[in-house]
Amino acid sequence: MRRFWHNLLAILLGNLCYFSLQRWLPVGARHTPFAIDWGLAVDFWFCLVFWGLLRFFRYFR
């Protein structure tokens, strides 16, 4: 159950950061609703970065 909350928090923080910064991203990195595009890959990268940061800080806690 702990892993679920860790993953959920990483996804929520990553999406929050991505959609907050989306208007300043290049056009190719913006997500178009209901389409598979590079914006999804950039969004996934944001979530992955937060997942790694959460894991890093949990390791040194």
N, C-alpha and C positions, 0 to 999 in steps of 0.2 A: 504494500500500500504506500510505503514511503517513496518508492520509485515513481508511482503514479503521480503523486503531488509534485515531485521534483520535475517530471516531464511536463506536467500541466503548467507549472509556473514558468518554465523555460519557454513554452509556446506562447503563453499570454504576454510575457515580457518582450519576446521577440516580435510578436505581431503589433504590440503597442508601439514599440520603437519604430518598426518599419512603416506603419501607417501614419505615424506622427511625422516622419521624415520624407514620406512619399512625394510630396509636392516639390521637394528640392532635388530629388533623384533625377538622373537622366531619363529621357522618355522611354528608352529601351528597358529600363529597370523598374518601370511602373507596372503595376498589375492591372489588367483589364478584367472586369468581372465576367465570370462564366467562360473563361478562356484559359488555355494552357500556354503560358508565355514565360519570358525570362523574369518577370516580376515574381513569379512563384519561386523560382530558384533563389532570387535575392532574399525573399521573405524567409525561405528555408535556411539560408545562411545566417540571417539575424537570429533565428531561433536556435540554431546550432551554436552560435557564439554564446548566447545566454546559457545554454545547457552546459557548455564547457566552463563558463565562469562560475555557475552554481556548483558544479562538481569540484572545481578547483578550490573554492572557498569552503566547501563542506569537508574536503580532505584535510585542510589545514586548521580546522576548527577544533 
